[in-house]
Amino acid sequence: MSFQRSTDPFANFRASEKLKDAGRKKRKKCSKCQLILSLVGISLLAFYSLLSIHLMRRIRNDALIDTLNPRIDIHLIPSADKVESVILPTKETPVMTAYIEPVYLSDWDIKPLPLRNTTAKTLTKVMYPNLKSCANLPAQFPVDEDDAPTNRDPFLPWIHDVFPTADGKFVQFVAQNKRRCQTGKLFSKEKKFFQPNAALFQHVPVKRVSVDGEQRYQLTDHNTADPDGIETRFICRFKTIDNDQTYETLSLHNVNYDFHTVRKGYKSTFTKEGFDNHMIWTSQLVFKCPIPDHMVEKIRLGKSVMNDYALFFVDLIPIRTPVRYGSSWIFLPDRLYPDKNSFDVKAEYGEKHLVPKIEDSGRLENIPICKPSLMTYPDSGVFLNMDDPKAIAEYDAKVAQEYKDGIKKKLISCAWTSAVFKTRGDRTTVNDGNDRLLQWLEYERLVGSEHVYIFDNTGAFSNETSLAPITDLFPGFVTRIDWPAKVCNNNKGNVDNKGERSSQYAAESSCRLRFGEHSEWLAAHDTDEYFIPQGKHKSIKDLLDTAEKENLAVINFQSKRSKPRLRFFE
């Protein structure tokens, strides 16, 4: 169990980059705070009680075979029989499209790395016409095995959520490492195929060059790279629905994963064999694209959406290089590791390694840029006529102004949960998720949470029910987000093919990054976890006030099973 507060919702990684033992030392006080409660089971009848509540869906062998041998044609996702019941966007409405590029892992063994000779004609086009509603974007994103573009081109990130930051300056991506889904000894084929997904966690330096009057990107070392290209991995191309002009920026990771590995005392971030699941930070790939200056204000004010359709879009083009196995400190920028790097860029990539033109590169196109999160998910206690453009504009302006004025809640909470679910190892099916949630929400309100965001995972198990009947009982206190992404491996953590709670990890990252900047503290719970204030503390807020007075940014708790002390019951 741990508490954290910071100006950066991902500061649990950043803090550990600065301190060798981040979990045991005090942090300096900061102006914006966040709380991460990694609570491991406190129930109403027991002080601590542990329960795992996730679903899984393994990679099917036939699906993997299909990804290894993609067909060269045009696809619509979902399949044609499902498209018949879907109202497709108009001709003018861009459709998210994946351009699948063949991956030749044998090239990774050649030094320097050969230039890619792909052309637009060699790419496979996969369209996703169902990805059109900003209000339901996480539920519509192609995440699961049948349609995830990552399964066909592992250099395309396994995205679970995407949204602009509240200041309108970045598009934030929340993705997962697909290679972690199957890591057992019998899954060497899968681990080999998904190596490029691990490469996305490592930065590459690039500089812009002009070739025949056209801007291109060249792999280089840290000192030669453009200032915004020192630590990047994706080319981000922005456009609007009514203008053919495009604008390019370079992505940046929320954290340098290799440096985090160094600070944690591990030798390497990734191994070629793929036995990396013990390092949880290699699960969540979080990165962001800087939004061009002239678009920032419109996106900040929520003017990037009309009638739930996005008007602004971003294309994501991965810069494709092999995974850097071996020591994590061999290629770190000067700001983190000023000593000389041992990674020889010229030997690895060559003197002038040009990235192919965007049109000739595998990529994701037309990813919708929706409104900032509090506009996309308005407080359920506020009556807002979604058919009244004026009322929506006034609400969005109010939310934007409150953020600009620094108005925040003291404490908000997040929970990834479901009406039905299976415990780890699929041992038991639990069907009373609604009852659990009702009890837990009532308790959260009693102990001081000001707002709760429920990431409803019921759709991963059933399309016939949801948690809405419970969350609707708490207007103004609870916001429900449909989150049907499946857990990719529900095994226990002590077996050869270790479990990977992909959906849960992505939901927790999404909640922190979406809503953490609107609250001084943020808590991430399971619904069988109850934080019970004790001693002089009458609420969680009392405890947080004490923590702030002591200049604490992280508070760790030990969790264990125990029986209730009945003598304290009235």
C-alpha positions as CSV (number, residue, x, y, z in Angstrom):
1,M,0.0,0.0,0.0
2,S,1.5,3.4,-0.9
3,F,0.5,7.1,-1.0
4,Q,2.0,9.5,-3.5
5,R,1.6,13.1,-4.4
6,S,3.3,15.0,-7.2
7,T,2.9,17.5,-10.0
8,D,3.4,14.7,-12.4
9,P,0.9,11.9,-12.4
10,F,3.7,9.5,-13.5
11,A,6.0,10.8,-10.8
12,N,6.3,7.4,-9.1
13,F,8.7,6.6,-11.9
14,R,10.3,10.0,-11.9
15,A,10.9,10.0,-8.2
16,S,12.6,6.6,-8.3
17,E,14.9,8.0,-11.0
18,K,16.1,10.5,-8.5
19,L,16.2,8.3,-5.4
20,K,17.7,4.9,-5.2
21,D,15.1,3.8,-2.8
22,A,12.0,5.9,-3.6
23,G,9.7,3.8,-1.5
24,R,11.4,4.5,1.8
25,K,12.5,8.1,1.6
26,K,10.7,11.4,2.0
27,R,10.1,13.6,-1.0
28,K,10.2,17.4,-1.0
29,K,6.8,19.1,-0.8
30,C,5.3,20.2,-4.1
31,S,2.4,22.3,-5.3
32,K,0.4,19.6,-7.0
33,C,-0.1,16.3,-5.2
34,Q,-1.3,12.9,-6.1
35,L,-2.0,9.8,-4.0
36,I,-1.6,6.3,-5.2
37,L,-3.1,3.8,-2.8
38,S,-1.9,0.4,-3.9
39,L,-4.2,-1.1,-1.2
40,V,-4.1,-4.8,-0.8
41,G,-7.3,-5.8,0.8
42,I,-9.1,-4.2,3.7
43,S,-12.7,-5.4,4.0
44,L,-15.5,-4.2,6.2
45,L,-15.2,-7.5,8.2
46,A,-11.5,-7.9,8.1
47,F,-8.6,-5.5,8.4
48,Y,-6.9,-6.8,5.3
49,S,-8.2,-9.4,2.9
50,L,-6.7,-10.1,-0.5
51,L,-8.8,-10.8,-3.6
52,S,-7.8,-10.7,-7.3
53,I,-10.5,-9.9,-9.8
54,H,-9.5,-10.0,-13.4
55,L,-10.3,-11.7,-16.6
56,M,-8.0,-13.1,-19.2
57,R,-7.9,-14.0,-22.9
58,R,-4.9,-15.7,-24.2
59,I,-3.4,-15.2,-27.6
60,R,-4.8,-17.9,-29.9
61,N,-2.3,-19.8,-32.0
62,D,-4.3,-19.3,-35.1
63,A,-4.4,-15.5,-34.5
64,L,-0.7,-15.4,-34.1
65,I,-0.2,-17.3,-37.3
66,D,-2.3,-14.7,-39.1
67,T,-0.2,-11.9,-37.7
68,L,3.0,-13.5,-38.8
69,N,1.6,-13.8,-42.4
70,P,-0.5,-10.7,-43.0
71,R,-2.6,-10.7,-46.1
72,I,-1.9,-7.8,-48.5
73,D,-5.4,-6.4,-49.0
74,I,-7.7,-3.9,-47.4
75,H,-9.7,-4.8,-44.3
76,L,-12.5,-3.3,-42.4
77,I,-12.5,-3.9,-38.6
78,P,-14.9,-5.1,-37.4
79,S,-15.7,-7.8,-40.0
80,A,-18.2,-7.2,-42.8
81,D,-21.1,-8.9,-41.0
82,K,-20.7,-6.5,-38.1
83,V,-20.2,-3.4,-40.3
84,E,-23.8,-3.8,-41.7
85,S,-25.2,-2.7,-38.3
86,V,-22.9,0.2,-38.0
87,I,-23.5,3.7,-39.3
88,L,-20.2,4.5,-41.0
89,P,-18.8,8.0,-40.8
90,T,-19.4,10.4,-43.7
91,K,-16.9,10.7,-46.5
92,E,-15.5,13.8,-44.9
93,T,-15.0,12.1,-41.5
94,P,-11.5,10.5,-41.2
95,V,-11.5,6.9,-40.1
96,M,-8.7,5.5,-37.9
97,T,-6.6,3.3,-40.1
98,A,-3.6,1.1,-39.4
99,Y,-1.0,0.7,-42.2
100,I,0.7,-2.6,-41.5
101,E,4.3,-2.9,-42.4
102,P,6.1,-6.2,-42.6
103,V,8.7,-6.7,-39.9
104,Y,12.0,-8.5,-40.8
105,L,13.6,-9.4,-37.5
106,S,16.5,-10.9,-39.3
107,D,17.6,-7.4,-40.2
108,W,18.3,-6.8,-36.6
109,D,21.4,-9.1,-36.8
110,I,22.9,-6.9,-39.5
111,K,25.3,-4.1,-38.6
112,P,24.7,-1.4,-39.5
113,L,21.0,-1.7,-39.6
114,P,19.7,-1.9,-43.2
115,L,17.5,0.8,-44.5
116,R,13.9,-0.1,-44.8
117,N,12.8,-0.3,-48.4
118,T,9.0,-0.4,-47.9
119,T,6.7,1.6,-50.0
120,A,3.0,2.6,-49.7
121,K,2.1,-0.4,-52.0
122,T,3.7,-2.9,-49.6
123,L,1.6,-1.8,-46.6
124,T,-1.6,-3.5,-45.5
125,K,-4.5,-1.1,-44.8
126,V,-6.8,-1.9,-41.9
127,M,-9.7,0.4,-41.1
128,Y,-11.6,0.9,-37.8
129,P,-14.9,2.6,-38.6
130,N,-16.4,1.9,-35.2
131,L,-13.9,4.2,-33.5
132,K,-15.9,7.4,-33.8
133,S,-17.4,8.4,-30.4
134,C,-15.3,10.5,-28.2
135,A,-17.6,9.7,-25.2
136,N,-16.8,6.0,-25.7
137,L,-13.3,6.1,-27.1
138,P,-11.7,3.6,-24.7
139,A,-14.5,1.1,-25.3
140,Q,-14.1,1.4,-29.1
141,F,-10.4,1.3,-29.4
142,P,-9.1,-2.0,-31.0
143,V,-7.5,-3.6,-28.1
144,D,-8.5,-7.3,-28.1
145,E,-7.0,-10.2,-30.0
146,D,-9.4,-10.2,-33.0
147,D,-8.6,-6.6,-34.1
148,A,-5.6,-5.1,-32.3
149,P,-3.3,-3.7,-35.0
150,T,-0.3,-4.7,-32.8
151,N,-1.1,-8.3,-33.5
152,R,-0.3,-7.7,-37.2
153,D,2.5,-5.2,-36.8
154,P,4.2,-5.3,-33.4
155,F,5.8,-1.9,-33.9
156,L,2.4,-0.3,-33.6
157,P,1.7,0.4,-29.9
158,W,-1.0,-1.6,-28.1
159,I,-3.0,1.5,-27.3
160,H,-5.8,1.4,-24.6
161,D,-6.5,5.1,-24.3
162,V,-5.7,8.4,-25.8
163,F,-6.7,11.9,-24.7
164,P,-5.4,15.5,-24.6
165,T,-4.0,16.9,-21.4
166,A,-6.0,19.6,-19.6
167,D,-3.7,22.4,-20.8
168,G,-4.2,21.3,-24.4
169,K,-0.4,21.0,-25.0
170,F,-0.1,17.2,-25.4
171,V,-1.9,14.2,-26.6
172,Q,-1.4,11.5,-24.0
173,F,-1.2,7.8,-25.0
174,V,-1.7,4.9,-22.6
175,A,-0.5,1.6,-24.1
176,Q,0.6,-1.8,-22.8
177,N,3.6,-4.1,-23.7
178,K,2.0,-6.9,-25.7
179,R,5.2,-9.0,-25.3
180,R,4.4,-9.5,-21.6
181,C,1.2,-11.3,-22.3
182,Q,2.8,-14.7,-22.9
183,T,6.2,-15.2,-21.4
184,G,6.4,-18.8,-20.5
185,K,8.9,-21.3,-21.9
186,L,6.4,-22.6,-24.4
187,F,5.8,-19.2,-26.0
188,S,9.1,-18.4,-27.6
189,K,7.5,-17.8,-31.0
190,E,5.2,-15.1,-29.5
191,K,8.0,-13.5,-27.6
192,K,10.1,-13.3,-30.7
193,F,7.3,-11.8,-32.8
194,F,6.5,-9.1,-30.2
195,Q,10.0,-7.9,-29.6
196,P,9.3,-4.6,-31.4
197,N,6.6,-3.8,-28.8
198,A,9.4,-3.7,-26.3
199,A,11.6,-1.5,-28.5
200,L,8.9,1.2,-28.2
201,F,9.9,1.7,-24.6
202,Q,13.4,2.9,-25.6
203,H,14.1,6.3,-27.0
204,V,16.0,7.0,-30.2
205,P,17.6,10.3,-31.1
206,V,16.8,11.8,-34.5
207,K,17.4,15.0,-36.5
208,R,15.5,16.6,-39.3
209,V,17.2,16.7,-42.7
210,S,16.1,17.9,-46.1
211,V,16.1,15.3,-48.9
212,D,15.1,16.6,-52.4
213,G,13.3,19.5,-50.7
214,E,11.3,17.2,-48.4
215,Q,11.7,16.9,-44.6
216,R,13.0,13.5,-43.5
217,Y,14.3,12.1,-40.2
218,Q,17.7,10.6,-39.7
219,L,18.9,8.4,-36.8
220,T,21.8,10.0,-34.9
221,D,23.4,10.3,-31.5
222,H,22.2,12.5,-28.6
223,N,24.6,15.4,-29.3
224,T,23.6,15.6,-33.0
225,A,19.9,15.2,-32.5
226,D,17.4,18.1,-32.7
227,P,16.5,19.4,-29.2
228,D,13.0,17.8,-29.4
229,G,14.4,14.7,-31.0
230,I,17.0,13.6,-28.3
231,E,14.5,11.2,-26.6
232,T,11.8,10.2,-29.0
233,R,10.2,7.2,-30.6
234,F,7.3,8.4,-32.7
235,I,6.7,11.0,-35.4
236,C,3.4,12.7,-34.6
237,R,1.5,14.2,-37.5
238,F,-1.4,16.5,-36.7
239,K,-4.3,17.6,-39.0
240,T,-7.8,18.8,-38.9
241,I,-11.0,17.6,-40.6
242,D,-11.3,20.7,-42.8
243,N,-7.7,21.3,-43.8
244,D,-5.2,19.2,-45.7
245,Q,-2.2,20.9,-44.1
246,T,-0.3,18.6,-41.6
247,Y,2.1,19.5,-38.8
248,E,4.7,17.2,-37.3
249,T,6.1,16.9,-33.8
250,L,8.2,14.3,-32.1
251,S,6.9,12.2,-29.1
252,L,8.4,11.9,-25.7
253,H,8.1,9.2,-23.0
254,N,6.6,10.2,-19.7
255,V,9.6,8.5,-18.2
256,N,12.9,7.2,-19.4
257,Y,12.4,3.5,-18.9
258,D,16.0,2.4,-19.2
259,F,17.1,5.0,-16.6
260,H,14.3,3.8,-14.3
261,T,15.8,0.3,-14.6
262,V,19.2,1.7,-13.7
263,R,17.8,3.4,-10.6
264,K,16.0,0.3,-9.5
265,G,19.3,-1.6,-9.6
266,Y,18.4,-4.0,-12.4
267,K,21.0,-4.8,-15.2
268,S,18.7,-4.7,-18.2
269,T,15.2,-3.4,-19.1
270,F,14.5,-6.2,-21.5
271,T,16.0,-9.6,-22.2
272,K,16.0,-11.4,-25.5
273,E,14.4,-14.4,-23.9
274,G,11.5,-12.3,-22.7
275,F,11.5,-13.1,-19.0
276,D,10.8,-9.5,-17.9
277,N,7.5,-9.6,-16.1
278,H,9.0,-9.0,-12.6
279,M,9.7,-5.4,-13.7
280,I,6.2,-3.8,-13.6
281,W,7.4,-0.6,-15.3
282,T,7.9,-2.5,-18.5
283,S,4.2,-3.2,-18.7
284,Q,2.8,0.4,-19.1
285,L,4.0,2.3,-22.2
286,V,3.0,5.9,-21.6
287,F,4.1,8.6,-24.0
288,K,2.8,11.9,-25.4
289,C,2.8,14.0,-28.6
290,P,3.3,17.7,-28.3
291,I,0.4,19.5,-29.9
292,P,1.3,22.3,-32.4
293,D,1.0,25.7,-30.8
294,H,-1.8,27.0,-33.0
295,M,-4.1,24.0,-32.0
296,V,-3.5,24.2,-28.3
297,E,-6.1,26.7,-27.3
298,K,-8.9,25.1,-29.3
299,I,-8.2,21.7,-27.8
300,R,-7.8,23.2,-24.3
301,L,-11.3,24.8,-24.6
302,G,-12.9,21.6,-25.9
303,K,-13.4,23.0,-29.4
304,S,-11.8,19.9,-31.0
305,V,-15.1,18.0,-30.9
306,M,-18.5,18.5,-32.5
307,N,-21.5,16.3,-31.9
308,D,-19.2,13.7,-30.2
309,Y,-17.0,13.6,-33.4
310,A,-13.4,14.7,-33.3
311,L,-12.4,17.6,-35.6
312,F,-8.6,17.2,-34.8
313,F,-6.6,14.0,-35.5
314,V,-3.1,12.7,-35.0
315,D,-1.1,10.1,-37.0
316,L,1.4,8.0,-35.1
317,I,4.5,6.8,-37.0
318,P,6.9,4.6,-35.0
319,I,10.6,5.0,-35.6
320,R,11.7,1.3,-36.1
321,T,14.9,0.2,-34.5
322,P,15.8,-3.1,-32.7
323,V,15.5,-3.5,-28.9
324,R,18.7,-2.5,-27.0
325,Y,19.3,-5.6,-24.9
326,G,22.1,-5.7,-22.3
327,S,22.9,-3.0,-19.8
328,S,20.3,-0.3,-19.5
329,W,22.9,2.6,-19.1
330,I,24.6,2.0,-22.5
331,F,22.5,4.7,-24.3
332,L,21.2,7.4,-21.9
333,P,21.1,11.1,-22.6
334,D,23.4,13.5,-20.8
335,R,20.7,14.9,-18.6
336,L,20.4,11.5,-17.0
337,Y,23.8,9.8,-17.4
338,P,26.6,12.2,-18.5
339,D,29.2,9.5,-18.8
340,K,30.1,8.4,-22.3
341,N,27.7,5.9,-23.8
342,S,29.0,2.6,-25.0
343,F,26.3,2.3,-27.7
344,D,27.9,3.1,-31.0
345,V,25.3,4.8,-33.2
346,K,27.3,4.7,-36.3
347,A,28.1,1.1,-35.9
348,E,24.5,0.2,-35.1
349,Y,22.6,2.4,-37.6
350,G,25.2,3.7,-40.1
351,E,26.4,7.1,-41.0
352,K,23.1,8.4,-42.5
353,H,20.3,6.1,-41.7
354,L,17.1,7.8,-43.0
355,V,13.7,6.8,-41.8
356,P,11.3,6.1,-44.7
357,K,8.8,8.7,-45.8
358,I,5.6,8.7,-43.7
359,E,3.6,7.5,-46.6
360,D,5.9,4.5,-47.0
361,S,5.9,3.7,-43.2
362,G,3.7,1.5,-41.1
363,R,1.6,3.8,-38.9
364,L,-1.7,4.6,-37.2
365,E,-3.6,7.3,-39.0
366,N,-6.6,9.5,-37.9
367,I,-6.5,8.9,-34.1
368,P,-9.2,11.2,-32.8
369,I,-8.2,14.0,-30.5
370,C,-11.1,14.5,-28.2
371,K,-11.7,17.0,-25.4
372,P,-9.8,17.1,-22.2
373,S,-11.0,14.5,-19.7
374,L,-13.3,16.5,-17.4
375,M,-15.2,17.7,-20.6
376,T,-15.3,14.2,-22.0
377,Y,-16.6,12.8,-18.8
378,P,-18.6,15.6,-17.2
379,D,-19.6,15.3,-13.5
380,S,-22.6,13.1,-13.4
381,G,-24.2,15.4,-10.8
382,V,-24.3,18.3,-13.2
383,F,-27.4,18.5,-15.4
384,L,-26.0,19.0,-18.9
385,N,-28.2,18.8,-22.0
386,M,-25.9,17.0,-24.5
387,D,-28.1,18.2,-27.3
388,D,-27.6,21.9,-26.4
389,P,-24.3,23.1,-28.0
390,K,-24.5,26.4,-26.0
391,A,-24.8,24.6,-22.7
392,I,-21.9,22.3,-23.6
393,A,-19.7,25.2,-24.6
394,E,-20.5,27.0,-21.3
395,Y,-19.7,23.9,-19.3
396,D,-16.4,23.3,-21.2
397,A,-15.4,26.9,-20.7
398,K,-16.1,26.6,-17.0
399,V,-14.0,23.4,-16.7
400,A,-11.1,25.0,-18.6
401,Q,-11.1,28.1,-16.5
402,E,-11.2,26.1,-13.2
403,Y,-8.1,24.2,-14.3
404,K,-6.4,27.4,-15.3
405,D,-7.2,28.9,-11.9
406,G,-5.8,25.9,-10.2
407,I,-9.1,24.7,-8.7
408,K,-8.8,21.1,-7.6
409,K,-10.4,18.5,-5.4
410,K,-8.5,17.3,-2.4
411,L,-8.9,13.6,-3.1
412,I,-10.4,11.5,-5.9
413,S,-10.3,7.7,-6.2
414,C,-10.2,5.3,-9.1
415,A,-11.2,1.7,-9.4
416,W,-11.0,-0.9,-12.2
417,T,-13.8,-3.4,-11.5
418,S,-16.6,-5.4,-13.0
419,A,-20.1,-6.8,-12.3
420,V,-18.7,-10.3,-13.0
421,F,-15.1,-11.5,-13.1
422,K,-12.8,-14.4,-12.5
423,T,-10.1,-14.6,-9.9
424,R,-6.5,-15.3,-10.8
425,G,-6.0,-18.6,-12.5
426,D,-9.7,-18.6,-13.4
427,R,-10.3,-20.4,-10.1
428,T,-13.6,-18.8,-9.3
429,T,-16.3,-16.8,-11.1
430,V,-17.6,-13.9,-9.0
431,N,-21.0,-12.6,-9.8
432,D,-21.7,-10.1,-7.0
433,G,-19.6,-7.2,-8.3
434,N,-22.5,-4.8,-8.1
435,D,-23.1,-5.5,-4.4
436,R,-19.4,-5.1,-3.7
437,L,-19.3,-1.8,-5.5
438,L,-22.3,-0.4,-3.7
439,Q,-20.8,-1.2,-0.3
440,W,-17.4,0.2,-1.3
441,L,-18.8,3.4,-2.8
442,E,-20.8,4.1,0.4
443,Y,-17.6,3.6,2.4
444,E,-15.5,5.8,0.2
445,R,-17.9,8.6,0.6
446,L,-17.9,8.2,4.4
447,V,-14.1,8.4,4.7
448,G,-13.6,11.4,2.5
449,S,-13.2,10.7,-1.2
450,E,-14.7,13.6,-3.1
451,H,-15.1,11.9,-6.5
452,V,-14.7,8.3,-7.7
453,Y,-14.0,7.2,-11.3
454,I,-15.1,3.6,-12.0
455,F,-13.5,1.9,-15.0
456,D,-16.2,-0.7,-15.7
457,N,-14.6,-3.9,-17.1
458,T,-17.8,-5.8,-17.2
459,G,-17.8,-5.7,-21.0
460,A,-14.8,-8.0,-21.0
461,F,-17.0,-10.7,-19.6
462,S,-20.6,-9.9,-20.6
463,N,-22.5,-7.6,-22.9
464,E,-25.7,-8.1,-20.9
465,T,-24.9,-6.2,-17.8
466,S,-22.7,-3.4,-16.4
467,L,-22.1,-1.4,-13.2
468,A,-24.3,1.5,-14.4
469,P,-27.2,0.5,-12.1
470,I,-24.9,1.1,-9.1
471,T,-22.9,4.1,-10.3
472,D,-26.1,5.9,-11.3
473,L,-27.1,5.9,-7.6
474,F,-24.3,8.3,-6.9
475,P,-24.8,11.4,-9.1
476,G,-22.1,14.0,-8.5
477,F,-19.9,11.5,-6.7
478,V,-19.2,8.7,-9.2
479,T,-18.3,8.8,-12.9
480,R,-18.4,5.5,-14.8
481,I,-16.1,4.9,-17.8
482,D,-16.8,1.9,-20.0
483,W,-13.6,-0.1,-20.1
484,P,-14.2,-3.6,-21.8
485,A,-10.5,-4.3,-22.6
486,K,-9.7,-7.9,-21.6
487,V,-6.8,-9.0,-19.3
488,C,-4.4,-10.7,-21.7
489,N,-3.2,-13.3,-19.2
490,N,-5.1,-14.1,-16.0
491,N,-2.6,-16.7,-14.7
492,K,-1.2,-16.5,-11.2
493,G,2.2,-14.8,-10.8
494,N,4.0,-17.9,-9.5
495,V,3.7,-20.1,-12.6
496,D,5.9,-20.3,-15.7
497,N,3.6,-18.3,-17.9
498,K,3.0,-15.5,-15.5
499,G,-0.2,-13.5,-15.5
500,E,-0.3,-10.0,-17.0
501,R,-3.1,-7.7,-15.8
502,S,-3.0,-5.5,-18.9
503,S,-6.5,-4.0,-18.7
504,Q,-6.1,-3.2,-15.1
505,Y,-2.7,-1.6,-15.5
506,A,-3.9,0.5,-18.4
507,A,-7.0,1.6,-16.5
508,E,-4.9,2.7,-13.5
509,S,-2.5,4.7,-15.8
510,S,-5.5,6.2,-17.6
511,C,-7.1,7.4,-14.4
512,R,-3.9,8.9,-13.0
513,L,-3.1,10.7,-16.2
514,R,-6.6,11.8,-17.0
515,F,-7.7,13.0,-13.6
516,G,-4.6,13.3,-11.4
517,E,-4.0,16.8,-12.5
518,H,-7.5,17.8,-11.2
519,S,-6.8,16.7,-7.6
520,E,-4.2,17.1,-5.0
521,W,-4.3,13.4,-4.2
522,L,-5.5,10.4,-6.1
523,A,-6.1,6.9,-4.9
524,A,-6.2,3.7,-6.9
525,H,-8.2,0.9,-5.2
526,D,-9.8,-2.4,-5.7
527,T,-13.4,-2.7,-4.4
528,D,-12.4,-5.2,-1.8
529,E,-9.9,-2.7,-0.3
530,Y,-10.9,-0.4,2.5
531,F,-8.6,2.2,3.9
532,I,-9.6,2.6,7.6
533,P,-8.3,5.8,9.3
534,Q,-7.2,5.1,12.9
535,G,-5.9,7.0,15.9
536,K,-6.4,10.7,15.6
537,H,-7.4,10.5,12.0
538,K,-11.1,10.6,11.4
539,S,-10.9,10.5,7.6
540,I,-8.4,10.0,4.8
541,K,-8.2,13.8,4.4
542,D,-7.0,14.0,8.0
543,L,-4.2,11.6,7.2
544,L,-3.3,13.5,4.0
545,D,-3.1,16.8,6.0
546,T,-0.7,15.1,8.4
547,A,1.4,13.8,5.5
548,E,1.6,17.3,3.9
549,K,2.7,18.8,7.2
550,E,5.5,16.3,7.3
551,N,6.5,17.1,3.6
552,L,5.8,13.5,2.6
553,A,5.1,12.6,-1.0
554,V,5.1,8.9,-0.7
555,I,3.7,6.8,2.2
556,N,4.1,3.0,2.0
557,F,2.0,0.5,3.9
558,Q,2.4,-3.2,4.6
559,S,-0.6,-5.3,3.8
560,K,-1.5,-8.7,5.3
561,R,-4.4,-10.9,6.0
562,S,-5.8,-10.7,9.5
563,K,-9.0,-11.3,11.4
564,P,-11.2,-8.4,12.7
565,R,-10.7,-7.4,16.3
566,L,-14.3,-7.8,17.4
567,R,-13.7,-6.0,20.7
568,F,-13.6,-2.7,18.8
569,F,-17.0,-3.4,17.2
570,E,-20.0,-1.6,18.8
